[in-house]
């Protein structure tokens, strides 16, 4: 059986994948789609609950993405032989229009505004395992983006 400190590695893997360009929603980058949704809801943050498969503010458009990352979480737990009972909560918080941090948001390396992603796993003994990812992004705009060829091939 594994150790609880492996939960930090799981958080890191999940947030890294979530931030990647392979995180597709309807064939477009998931972070850009979340950004556009956040703007429509007049909020600067989205929280995805991987344990309970939910998103706040609520939106069915992201159900498939939430389910696939929830499945990834439990698959990673199984690979490391960690019991699911150790998980109290598992969230990914995506914060848009955050303050630029030179050590994380490389100016001019990508288009868009700084965005921070935080994956937090709270375990059954009250310890929080946290991993961050930093990207620059713009709200989704289908006129400026190409749809992934993977669209529809889930």
Secondary structure, DSSP 4 states (H G I P E B T S, - for coil): ---TTHHHHHHHHHHHHHHSTT-EETTEEHHHHHHHHHHHTT-SEEEEETTTTEEES--GGGHHHHHHHHHHHHHHHHHTT--GGGEEEEEEEEEESPPP-TTTS-TTTSSSEEEEEEEEEEETTS-EEEEEEEEEE----TTTSPPPTTTT--
